[in-house]
Amino acid sequence: MKKLKYIIIILTGLSIVACNDFLNTSTPSKLVGQTVYSSVFYTQNEVMGIYSLVANDNLYAKSVSLLWSTNTDIEFAGADTTTITQNTNRGSSNYYGTSANPVLPWTNIYKMIERANLCVEGINNSPLLSQKDSTTMKILRGEALSMRAMGYYELVKHWGDVPFKEEPTLPDLSNVYLGKTNRDTIYNHMIKDLLVAEKSVPWVGQLSYTSEKITKGFIKGLIARICLSAGGYSLRDKAGYPMERVANWRDYYVLANQKCKEIIDNGTHKLNPSYLSVWKNINALTLDQTYNENMFEVALGLGQ
């Protein structure tokens, strides 16, 4: 009887272990980071997820590029307490001054940055990056770095000093509730990233890249634009709110001039001699692949 008792206990223990192993299963359809960034195809899909937010209505499809770039603080407030509530009024003094107006672009820009952070970290840790033929992965990393820089540039341009991080959000949220980072620090990080990105990303026309993707010429132009902002005067968040520029402002202007010269000397991007054809092409949804005057065009979906 004693032998039988021991056998039952052993079998019961084995049964418990077997059940635990059976319950701890994983679905083959689940894509974790290690799987995604071990595949060029899946990595491309992740980068396209950043592009999808670039084309969001609260970013370059409407709010940031069309409304915010041409309006002033008058449009945020309305002409008076009556007209601000008239949703049918699209006059020069009313563009719906609601609290959602700045909140939605702010949220979506940070969402775009978060996706870019995930891509950059995933690609940097990818085994494909160390392989001999890692060209595509480096290009994709360059695109992600560039769109992250675009996001931070819009944040700094509209809000000044903002929370800044270059790593994905941690599960314990320890890197989420951050204070403001000085805009000069953010500018330097953006420029550093873009100088890395431009080395790997192709020019328009190379590797089937059109102006609807991030390309070398656009990155050089973005570096120049950011440098002009970094070297210029801006309203500082300190006592008296002075307008100040950094001590080494001239260095940024020199770099901006250098990048513009590189674009001109390369000759891929030229001014279209027909100003009319620029607008005809845009309205006909036709890419100008002769002069490539537009360095980057936000690719909105069909019907948008």
LINZISUL-V811255 format. One record per pair of residues at least 24 apart in sequence whose ideal C-beta (glycine too) atoms are under 10 Angstrom apart, sorted by the first residue. I is the first residue (numbers start at 1). J is the second residue. If there is no record, write none. Layout:
BEGIN
i=I j=J
i=I j=J
END
This chain:
BEGIN
i=33 j=118
i=33 j=121
i=33 j=122
i=33 j=125
i=33 j=126
i=33 j=168
i=34 j=122
i=34 j=125
i=34 j=126
i=34 j=127
i=36 j=118
i=36 j=119
i=36 j=122
i=36 j=123
i=36 j=126
i=37 j=118
i=37 j=119
i=37 j=121
i=37 j=122
i=37 j=123
i=37 j=124
i=37 j=125
i=37 j=126
i=37 j=127
i=37 j=128
i=37 j=129
i=37 j=137
i=37 j=140
i=38 j=122
i=38 j=125
i=38 j=126
i=38 j=127
i=38 j=128
i=39 j=126
i=39 j=128
i=40 j=126
i=40 j=128
i=40 j=133
i=40 j=134
i=40 j=136
i=40 j=137
i=40 j=140
i=42 j=122
i=43 j=119
i=43 j=122
i=43 j=123
i=43 j=126
i=43 j=128
i=43 j=136
i=43 j=137
i=43 j=140
i=43 j=141
i=43 j=144
i=44 j=136
i=44 j=137
i=44 j=139
i=44 j=140
i=44 j=143
i=46 j=115
i=46 j=116
i=46 j=118
i=46 j=119
i=46 j=122
i=46 j=123
i=46 j=140
i=46 j=144
i=47 j=115
i=47 j=116
i=47 j=119
i=47 j=123
i=47 j=139
i=47 j=140
i=47 j=141
i=47 j=142
i=47 j=143
i=47 j=144
i=47 j=147
i=47 j=213
i=47 j=214
i=48 j=140
i=48 j=143
i=48 j=213
i=48 j=299
i=49 j=112
i=49 j=115
i=49 j=116
i=49 j=118
i=49 j=119
i=49 j=144
i=50 j=111
i=50 j=112
i=50 j=113
i=50 j=114
i=50 j=115
i=50 j=116
i=50 j=117
i=50 j=118
i=50 j=119
i=50 j=140
i=50 j=143
i=50 j=144
i=50 j=146
i=50 j=147
i=50 j=148
i=50 j=150
i=50 j=151
i=50 j=214
i=51 j=112
i=51 j=115
i=51 j=143
i=51 j=144
i=51 j=147
i=51 j=212
i=51 j=213
i=51 j=214
i=51 j=298
i=51 j=299
i=52 j=112
i=52 j=115
i=52 j=299
i=52 j=301
i=53 j=108
i=53 j=109
i=53 j=111
i=53 j=112
i=53 j=113
i=53 j=114
i=53 j=115
i=53 j=116
i=53 j=147
i=53 j=151
i=54 j=108
i=54 j=109
i=54 j=112
i=54 j=147
i=54 j=150
i=54 j=151
i=54 j=214
i=54 j=296
i=54 j=298
i=54 j=299
i=54 j=300
i=55 j=212
i=55 j=298
i=55 j=299
i=55 j=300
i=55 j=301
i=55 j=304
i=56 j=104
i=56 j=105
i=56 j=108
i=56 j=109
i=56 j=111
i=56 j=112
i=56 j=298
i=56 j=300
i=57 j=104
i=57 j=105
i=57 j=108
i=57 j=300
i=57 j=304
i=58 j=100
i=58 j=101
i=58 j=102
i=58 j=103
i=58 j=104
i=58 j=105
i=58 j=106
i=58 j=107
i=58 j=108
i=58 j=109
i=58 j=111
i=59 j=104
i=59 j=105
i=59 j=108
i=59 j=109
i=59 j=111
i=59 j=112
i=59 j=150
i=59 j=151
i=59 j=154
i=59 j=298
i=60 j=105
i=60 j=150
i=60 j=154
i=60 j=296
i=60 j=297
i=60 j=298
i=60 j=300
i=61 j=298
i=61 j=300
i=61 j=301
i=61 j=304
i=62 j=105
i=62 j=300
i=62 j=304
i=63 j=95
i=63 j=101
i=63 j=102
i=63 j=104
i=63 j=105
i=63 j=108
i=64 j=105
i=64 j=108
i=64 j=109
i=64 j=150
i=64 j=154
i=64 j=157
i=64 j=158
i=65 j=154
i=65 j=298
i=67 j=95
i=67 j=96
i=67 j=101
i=67 j=105
i=68 j=95
i=68 j=101
i=68 j=102
i=68 j=105
i=68 j=154
i=68 j=157
i=68 j=158
i=69 j=157
i=70 j=95
i=71 j=95
i=73 j=97
i=75 j=101
i=76 j=101
i=76 j=102
i=102 j=158
i=102 j=159
i=105 j=154
i=105 j=155
i=105 j=158
i=106 j=154
i=106 j=155
i=106 j=158
i=106 j=159
i=106 j=162
i=108 j=151
i=109 j=150
i=109 j=151
i=109 j=152
i=109 j=153
i=109 j=154
i=109 j=155
i=109 j=158
i=109 j=159
i=109 j=162
i=110 j=151
i=110 j=152
i=110 j=155
i=110 j=162
i=110 j=163
i=110 j=165
i=110 j=169
i=111 j=151
i=112 j=147
i=112 j=148
i=112 j=150
i=112 j=151
i=112 j=152
i=112 j=154
i=113 j=147
i=113 j=148
i=113 j=149
i=113 j=150
i=113 j=151
i=113 j=152
i=113 j=154
i=113 j=155
i=113 j=164
i=113 j=165
i=113 j=166
i=113 j=168
i=114 j=148
i=114 j=151
i=114 j=165
i=114 j=167
i=114 j=168
i=114 j=169
i=115 j=144
i=115 j=147
i=115 j=148
i=115 j=151
i=115 j=168
i=116 j=141
i=116 j=143
i=116 j=144
i=116 j=145
i=116 j=146
i=116 j=147
i=116 j=148
i=116 j=149
i=116 j=150
i=116 j=151
i=116 j=152
i=116 j=166
i=116 j=168
i=116 j=193
i=117 j=144
i=117 j=148
i=117 j=165
i=117 j=166
i=117 j=167
i=117 j=168
i=117 j=169
i=118 j=144
i=118 j=167
i=118 j=168
i=118 j=169
i=119 j=143
i=119 j=144
i=119 j=145
i=119 j=147
i=119 j=148
i=119 j=168
i=120 j=144
i=120 j=145
i=120 j=148
i=120 j=166
i=120 j=167
i=120 j=168
i=120 j=193
i=121 j=166
i=121 j=167
i=121 j=168
i=122 j=168
i=134 j=200
i=135 j=200
i=135 j=202
i=135 j=207
i=136 j=200
i=136 j=207
i=137 j=200
i=138 j=196
i=138 j=197
i=138 j=199
i=138 j=200
i=138 j=201
i=139 j=197
i=139 j=200
i=139 j=201
i=139 j=202
i=139 j=207
i=139 j=209
i=139 j=213
i=139 j=214
i=139 j=215
i=140 j=200
i=140 j=201
i=140 j=214
i=141 j=193
i=141 j=196
i=141 j=197
i=141 j=200
i=141 j=201
i=142 j=193
i=142 j=194
i=142 j=196
i=142 j=197
i=142 j=198
i=142 j=199
i=142 j=200
i=142 j=201
i=142 j=202
i=142 j=214
i=142 j=215
i=142 j=216
i=142 j=219
i=143 j=197
i=143 j=200
i=143 j=201
i=143 j=209
i=143 j=213
i=143 j=214
i=143 j=215
i=143 j=219
i=144 j=193
i=144 j=197
i=144 j=214
i=145 j=190
i=145 j=192
i=145 j=193
i=145 j=194
i=145 j=195
i=145 j=196
i=145 j=197
i=145 j=198
i=145 j=200
i=145 j=201
i=145 j=214
i=145 j=219
i=146 j=190
i=146 j=193
i=146 j=194
i=146 j=196
i=146 j=197
i=146 j=198
i=146 j=201
i=146 j=214
i=146 j=215
i=146 j=218
i=146 j=219
i=146 j=222
i=146 j=223
i=146 j=296
i=147 j=197
i=147 j=214
i=148 j=189
i=148 j=190
i=148 j=193
i=148 j=194
i=148 j=197
i=149 j=186
i=149 j=187
i=149 j=189
i=149 j=190
i=149 j=191
i=149 j=192
i=149 j=193
i=149 j=194
i=149 j=197
i=149 j=214
i=149 j=219
i=149 j=222
i=149 j=223
i=149 j=226
i=150 j=190
i=150 j=194
i=150 j=214
i=150 j=218
i=150 j=222
i=150 j=226
i=150 j=296
i=151 j=190
i=152 j=181
i=152 j=183
i=152 j=186
i=152 j=187
i=152 j=189
i=152 j=190
i=152 j=193
i=152 j=226
i=153 j=186
i=153 j=187
i=153 j=190
i=153 j=194
i=153 j=222
i=153 j=225
i=153 j=226
i=153 j=229
i=153 j=230
i=155 j=183
i=155 j=186
i=156 j=181
i=156 j=182
i=156 j=183
i=156 j=184
i=156 j=186
i=156 j=187
i=156 j=190
i=156 j=226
i=156 j=229
i=156 j=230
i=156 j=234
i=157 j=183
i=157 j=225
i=157 j=226
i=157 j=229
i=157 j=234
i=159 j=183
i=159 j=237
i=160 j=186
i=160 j=234
i=160 j=235
i=160 j=236
i=160 j=237
i=161 j=185
i=161 j=186
i=161 j=234
i=161 j=236
i=161 j=237
i=161 j=238
i=162 j=186
i=164 j=189
i=164 j=190
i=166 j=193
i=180 j=237
i=182 j=236
i=182 j=237
i=183 j=229
i=183 j=230
i=183 j=234
i=183 j=236
i=183 j=237
i=183 j=246
i=184 j=230
i=184 j=234
i=184 j=236
i=184 j=244
i=184 j=245
i=184 j=246
i=184 j=248
i=186 j=226
i=186 j=230
i=187 j=226
i=187 j=227
i=187 j=229
i=187 j=230
i=187 j=231
i=187 j=246
i=187 j=252
i=188 j=226
i=188 j=230
i=188 j=246
i=188 j=252
i=190 j=222
i=190 j=223
i=190 j=226
i=190 j=227
i=190 j=229
i=190 j=230
i=191 j=222
i=191 j=223
i=191 j=226
i=191 j=227
i=191 j=230
i=191 j=252
i=191 j=255
i=191 j=259
i=193 j=219
i=193 j=223
i=194 j=218
i=194 j=219
i=194 j=220
i=194 j=222
i=194 j=223
i=194 j=224
i=194 j=226
i=194 j=227
i=194 j=259
i=195 j=219
i=195 j=220
i=195 j=223
i=195 j=255
i=195 j=259
i=197 j=222
i=197 j=223
i=198 j=222
i=198 j=223
i=198 j=259
i=198 j=262
i=203 j=263
i=203 j=266
i=203 j=267
i=203 j=268
i=203 j=269
i=203 j=292
i=204 j=268
i=204 j=269
i=204 j=287
i=204 j=288
i=204 j=289
i=204 j=292
i=204 j=294
i=204 j=295
i=204 j=296
i=205 j=268
i=205 j=289
i=205 j=292
i=206 j=268
i=210 j=287
i=210 j=288
i=210 j=289
i=210 j=292
i=210 j=296
i=210 j=297
i=210 j=299
i=211 j=269
i=211 j=287
i=211 j=288
i=211 j=289
i=211 j=292
i=211 j=293
i=211 j=294
i=211 j=295
i=211 j=296
i=211 j=297
i=211 j=298
i=211 j=299
i=212 j=287
i=212 j=294
i=212 j=296
i=212 j=297
i=212 j=298
i=212 j=299
i=212 j=300
i=213 j=296
i=213 j=297
i=213 j=299
i=214 j=295
i=214 j=296
i=215 j=268
i=215 j=269
i=215 j=292
i=215 j=295
i=215 j=296
i=216 j=262
i=216 j=263
i=216 j=266
i=216 j=268
i=216 j=269
i=216 j=295
i=217 j=259
i=217 j=262
i=217 j=263
i=217 j=266
i=217 j=268
i=217 j=269
i=217 j=292
i=217 j=295
i=217 j=296
i=218 j=263
i=218 j=269
i=218 j=294
i=218 j=295
i=218 j=296
i=218 j=297
i=219 j=259
i=219 j=263
i=219 j=295
i=219 j=296
i=220 j=256
i=220 j=258
i=220 j=259
i=220 j=260
i=220 j=261
i=220 j=262
i=220 j=263
i=220 j=266
i=220 j=269
i=220 j=295
i=221 j=256
i=221 j=259
i=221 j=260
i=221 j=262
i=221 j=263
i=221 j=269
i=221 j=295
i=221 j=296
i=222 j=259
i=222 j=295
i=222 j=296
i=223 j=252
i=223 j=255
i=223 j=256
i=223 j=258
i=223 j=259
i=223 j=260
i=223 j=262
i=224 j=252
i=224 j=253
i=224 j=255
i=224 j=256
i=224 j=257
i=224 j=258
i=224 j=259
i=224 j=260
i=224 j=261
i=224 j=262
i=224 j=263
i=225 j=256
i=225 j=259
i=225 j=260
i=226 j=252
i=226 j=255
i=226 j=256
i=226 j=259
i=227 j=251
i=227 j=252
i=227 j=253
i=227 j=254
i=227 j=255
i=227 j=256
i=227 j=257
i=227 j=258
i=227 j=259
i=227 j=260
i=228 j=252
i=228 j=253
i=228 j=255
i=228 j=256
i=228 j=257
i=229 j=256
i=230 j=255
i=230 j=256
i=231 j=255
i=231 j=256
i=263 j=295
i=267 j=292
i=268 j=292
i=268 j=295
i=269 j=293
i=269 j=294
i=269 j=295
END
